[in-house]
Amino acid sequence: MTEYAEIRCEQPLAHPPAAVWTALTDPGLHARWWAGGDVRPVVGHRFTLDMGDWGVQPCEVTAVEPGRLLSYRFAEGSLDTTITWRLEQEGEGTRLFLEHTGFDLDTPAGKQAYRGMSVGWPQVLGRIDAVLAGRT
């Protein structure tokens, strides 16, 4: 039986949800904190993310609630995982939640990706604040 794993992270950000949503959905900003690619908040939109040494990864948007939720399949054909971003207003800022699900721990690639991204995602989320604050 295949064992699947997930990564869950959350990050408080001192920026309103509209600004955080823009960071998640504007290709220029997205490239500054994570990866270059033509991400758009449109269900069915297919795009790629340039993951540097890990190659260009195909993605497809599966769910959108403007300003609140963005979900897409990530690395179709290799990892076949799903990334879901959820935003909640928290005072003047935003609490950003990330769920990265579907890591197949029965495969070497799935295990490696899960281990690497478990450490990497908190660092990536931390860069959003710097980008929105204009520090990068």
Secondary structure, DSSP 8 states (H G I E B T S, - for coil): ---EEEEEEEEEESS-HHHHHHHHH-HHHHHHHT-EE---S-TT-EEEEE-GGG-EEEEEEEEEETTTEEEEEESTTTT-EEEEEEEEEETTEEEEEEEEEEEETTSHHHHHHHHHHHHHHHHHHHHHHHHHTT--
